[in-house]
């Protein structure tokens, strides 16, 4: 499946150092997994985590879930060895933290070859260089690192995330301009399903492809928020049917529920149905 055509509603972080968590992930209804060698792994476990993760990925069992390995930065003593190991693990992509510029991706690509790359967007410089980063030929997706970005910006927490909107918007525009995947940052209060839903809905309304998650309890909320609703699917079908009927009658527009339907609305409707079909295929 083309990376842009498959769902990324739920992207769950799993520590690469914990066999039980790696095994449990095989049965979770997530669209993608970030196997983490960075923040979720303690300093004393960094070396062992590579071997533990490599063994889990060799064993397989993750089905159609997209497998992304987040390495430590290349400016750390673990980064290069992480990159070399990750390139041999059979993962679908490698995620680099704190990407400031395309040069960071160039350095990683020299080690990892043809493996697709993802970028953690979590620094002020990364926000300013988002367009150039998104245009990198090896880049497949962007992950918003909202916790680190908030720290760097010295913001105060607000439920509406207003202090982060400039950065989120920059990256969203860059990703959409280049046809790259972009997933929203994590919601830290993993027991607060209502708060998570609000933030998921906000990200979905902005145009994010999905949400990064820190706990399995968050999966169902994200999956629901970033999937087309029954009402959206129904409207999409009716828009397509009405427009095709109008075209057959020699008209360039149709009307559905009192609103004009043009070519651009039909294109969006077809995308909604394609996404719904892709989600059904994954579930099947």
C-alpha positions as CSV (number, residue, x, y, z in Angstrom):
1,X,0.0,0.0,0.0
2,X,1.2,3.5,-0.9
3,X,2.4,5.2,2.4
4,X,0.1,8.2,1.8
5,X,-2.9,6.0,1.2
6,X,-2.8,4.0,4.3
7,X,-4.1,5.1,7.7
8,X,-1.9,6.5,10.5
9,X,-4.7,7.2,13.0
10,X,-2.9,5.7,16.0
11,X,0.9,5.7,16.2
12,X,2.0,4.1,19.5
13,X,5.4,4.5,21.2
14,X,6.7,1.1,22.5
15,X,10.0,0.9,24.4
16,X,12.5,-1.2,22.5
17,X,14.0,-2.5,25.7
18,X,10.8,-4.2,27.1
19,X,10.0,-7.7,25.7
20,X,6.6,-7.8,27.3
21,X,5.6,-4.5,25.7
22,X,7.0,-5.5,22.4
23,X,4.9,-8.7,22.5
24,X,1.7,-7.0,23.6
25,X,2.0,-4.5,20.7
26,X,1.5,-7.4,18.3
27,X,-2.2,-7.6,19.3
28,X,-3.1,-3.9,19.6
29,X,-5.3,-2.3,16.9
30,X,-2.8,0.4,16.1
31,X,-2.0,1.6,12.6
32,X,1.7,2.2,13.3
33,X,4.3,1.5,16.1
34,X,7.3,3.6,17.0
35,X,9.8,1.2,18.5
36,X,11.7,3.6,20.7
37,X,15.4,3.4,21.4
38,X,15.5,7.0,22.6
39,X,13.5,8.6,25.4
40,X,11.7,5.5,26.5
41,X,14.9,3.6,27.2
42,X,17.1,4.3,30.2
43,X,20.8,5.0,29.7
44,X,21.9,1.6,31.1
45,X,19.6,-0.2,28.7
46,X,20.6,1.6,25.5
47,X,22.9,-1.1,24.2
48,X,20.7,-4.1,25.1
49,X,17.6,-2.4,23.7
50,X,19.0,-2.7,20.2
51,X,19.4,-6.5,20.5
52,X,16.0,-6.8,22.2
53,X,14.2,-4.9,19.5
54,X,16.1,-6.6,16.6
55,X,15.0,-10.0,18.0
56,X,11.3,-8.9,18.2
57,X,11.3,-7.5,14.7
58,X,13.0,-10.7,13.4
59,X,10.3,-12.7,15.1
60,X,7.7,-10.6,13.4
61,X,4.0,-10.9,14.1
62,X,3.2,-7.2,13.7
63,X,1.0,-7.7,10.7
64,X,0.1,-4.7,8.6
65,X,1.2,-2.2,11.3
66,X,3.8,0.3,10.1
67,X,7.1,-0.4,11.9
68,X,9.1,2.7,12.7
69,X,12.3,2.6,14.8
70,X,13.2,5.8,16.6
71,X,17.0,6.0,17.2
72,X,19.0,8.2,19.4
73,X,20.4,11.4,17.8
74,X,23.5,11.1,15.8
75,X,25.1,13.6,18.1
76,X,24.9,11.0,21.0
77,X,27.2,8.1,21.6
78,X,24.4,5.6,20.7
79,X,23.1,7.2,17.6
80,X,25.4,5.8,14.9
81,X,25.2,2.3,16.3
82,X,21.4,2.6,16.5
83,X,21.2,3.7,12.9
84,X,23.4,0.9,11.7
85,X,21.3,-1.6,13.6
86,X,18.0,-0.2,12.6
87,X,18.8,-0.3,8.9
88,X,19.1,-4.1,9.3
89,X,16.0,-4.7,11.4
90,X,13.5,-4.8,8.5
91,X,11.6,-1.8,9.8
92,X,9.5,0.3,7.5
93,X,11.2,3.5,8.4
94,X,13.7,5.1,10.8
95,X,12.8,8.1,12.9
96,X,15.4,10.7,13.8
97,X,14.9,12.9,16.9
98,X,15.3,16.7,16.9
99,X,15.7,17.3,13.2
100,X,16.8,20.9,12.7
101,X,17.6,20.8,9.0
102,X,17.8,18.6,5.9
103,X,21.5,18.1,6.7
104,X,20.5,16.0,9.7
105,X,18.6,13.6,7.4
106,X,21.5,13.6,4.9
107,X,23.8,12.4,7.7
108,X,21.3,9.6,8.6
109,X,20.7,8.5,5.0
110,X,24.5,8.0,4.6
111,X,24.2,5.3,7.2
112,X,20.8,3.8,6.5
113,X,20.7,3.8,2.7
114,X,17.4,3.4,1.0
115,X,15.3,3.0,4.2
116,X,12.6,5.7,4.4
117,X,13.2,8.3,7.0
118,X,10.8,10.1,9.4
119,X,11.7,13.3,11.3
120,X,10.8,14.3,14.9
121,X,9.8,18.0,14.6
122,X,10.4,19.3,18.1
123,X,12.8,22.3,18.0
124,X,12.4,25.9,17.1
125,X,15.0,25.6,14.3
126,X,13.1,22.6,13.0
127,X,9.9,24.6,12.8
128,X,11.7,27.4,10.9
129,X,13.2,24.8,8.5
130,X,10.1,22.7,8.2
131,X,9.6,23.3,4.4
132,X,13.1,22.2,3.6
133,X,12.9,19.2,5.8
134,X,9.6,18.1,4.3
135,X,11.1,18.3,0.9
136,X,14.0,15.9,1.7
137,X,13.8,13.0,-0.9
138,X,14.2,10.3,1.8
139,X,11.6,11.7,4.1
140,X,8.3,9.9,4.4
141,X,6.7,11.4,7.5
142,X,6.9,13.9,10.3
143,X,6.1,13.4,14.0
144,X,5.3,16.4,16.1
145,X,7.3,16.3,19.3
146,X,5.1,18.7,21.3
147,X,6.6,18.0,24.7
148,X,10.1,19.0,23.6
149,X,8.8,21.9,21.5
150,X,6.9,23.3,24.5
151,X,10.1,23.0,26.7
152,X,12.2,24.8,24.1
153,X,9.6,27.5,23.6
154,X,9.1,27.9,27.4
155,X,5.4,27.8,27.0
156,X,2.7,27.4,29.6
157,X,0.3,24.5,29.2
158,X,-3.0,25.4,27.7
159,X,-5.7,22.9,26.7
160,X,-6.1,24.8,23.3
161,X,-2.4,24.5,22.6
162,X,-2.3,28.0,21.4
163,X,1.4,28.5,22.1
164,X,2.2,25.5,19.8
165,X,0.0,26.5,17.0
166,X,2.6,28.4,15.0
167,X,4.9,25.4,15.0
168,X,2.2,22.9,14.3
169,X,0.9,25.0,11.5
170,X,4.4,25.4,9.9
171,X,5.0,21.7,9.9
172,X,1.5,20.9,8.7
173,X,1.8,23.2,5.7
174,X,5.2,21.8,4.9
175,X,4.0,18.2,5.0
176,X,1.0,18.8,2.9
177,X,2.9,20.8,0.4
178,X,5.3,17.8,-0.1
179,X,2.7,15.1,0.2
180,X,4.3,13.7,3.4
181,X,2.6,12.0,6.4
182,X,2.3,14.1,9.5
183,X,1.2,12.9,12.9
184,X,0.3,15.0,16.0
185,X,2.2,15.0,19.3
186,X,1.3,12.9,22.4
187,X,-1.3,13.7,25.0
188,X,0.4,13.1,28.4
189,X,-2.6,12.5,30.6
190,X,-3.1,8.9,29.4
191,X,-6.1,8.3,31.8
192,X,-8.0,11.4,30.6
193,X,-9.9,10.0,27.6
194,X,-12.1,13.2,27.3
195,X,-9.0,15.5,27.1
196,X,-7.4,13.2,24.6
197,X,-10.5,13.3,22.4
198,X,-10.5,17.1,22.4
199,X,-6.9,17.2,21.3
200,X,-7.4,14.4,18.7
201,X,-10.4,16.3,17.3
202,X,-8.3,19.5,17.2
203,X,-5.5,17.7,15.3
204,X,-7.9,16.0,12.9
205,X,-9.6,19.4,12.2
206,X,-6.2,20.9,11.4
207,X,-5.5,18.1,8.9
208,X,-3.1,15.8,10.9
209,X,-3.1,12.2,9.7
210,X,-3.1,10.8,13.2
211,X,-1.9,11.0,16.8
212,X,1.2,9.6,18.5
213,X,0.2,7.8,21.7
214,X,2.0,6.8,24.9
215,X,-0.4,4.2,26.3
216,X,-2.6,1.4,24.8
217,X,-5.6,2.9,26.6
218,X,-5.5,5.8,24.1
219,X,-5.7,3.8,20.9
220,X,-9.5,3.5,20.6
221,X,-10.0,7.3,21.0
222,X,-7.4,8.1,18.4
223,X,-8.7,5.5,15.9
224,X,-12.2,6.9,16.2
225,X,-11.2,10.5,15.9
226,X,-9.0,10.2,12.8
227,X,-11.3,7.8,10.9
228,X,-14.1,9.0,8.7
229,X,-17.4,9.0,10.6
230,X,-20.5,7.2,9.3
231,X,-22.0,10.6,8.6
232,X,-18.9,11.7,6.6
233,X,-19.0,8.4,4.6
234,X,-22.7,8.8,3.9
235,X,-22.3,12.4,2.8
236,X,-19.3,11.5,0.6
237,X,-21.3,8.8,-1.2
238,X,-24.3,11.1,-1.7
239,X,-22.0,13.9,-3.0
240,X,-20.4,11.6,-5.6
241,X,-23.7,10.3,-6.7
242,X,-25.3,13.7,-7.0
243,X,-22.3,15.1,-8.9
244,X,-22.2,12.2,-11.3
245,X,-25.9,12.7,-11.9
246,X,-25.4,16.4,-12.6
247,X,-22.6,15.7,-15.0
248,X,-24.7,13.3,-16.9
249,X,-27.2,16.1,-17.3
250,X,-24.6,18.4,-18.6
251,X,-24.2,20.4,-15.4
252,X,-21.0,21.3,-13.6
253,X,-22.3,21.5,-10.1
254,X,-24.7,19.6,-7.9
255,X,-26.5,20.4,-4.6
256,X,-26.5,18.1,-1.6
257,X,-28.2,19.1,1.7
258,X,-28.5,22.7,0.4
259,X,-24.8,23.1,-0.4
260,X,-23.0,23.3,-3.7
261,X,-20.9,20.3,-4.7
262,X,-18.1,20.9,-7.2
263,X,-15.1,18.9,-8.4
264,X,-13.0,19.7,-5.3
265,X,-15.8,18.4,-3.0
266,X,-16.0,15.2,-5.0
267,X,-12.2,14.7,-4.8
268,X,-12.4,15.1,-1.0
269,X,-15.3,12.6,-1.0
270,X,-13.4,10.0,-2.9
271,X,-10.4,10.4,-0.4
272,X,-12.8,9.9,2.5
273,X,-14.2,6.7,1.0
274,X,-10.7,5.4,0.1
275,X,-9.5,6.0,3.7
276,X,-12.6,4.2,5.1
277,X,-11.9,1.3,2.7
278,X,-8.2,1.2,3.8
279,X,-9.2,1.2,7.5
280,X,-11.6,-1.7,6.8
281,X,-8.9,-3.6,5.0
282,X,-6.5,-3.2,8.0
283,X,-9.2,-4.3,10.4
284,X,-10.0,-7.3,8.2
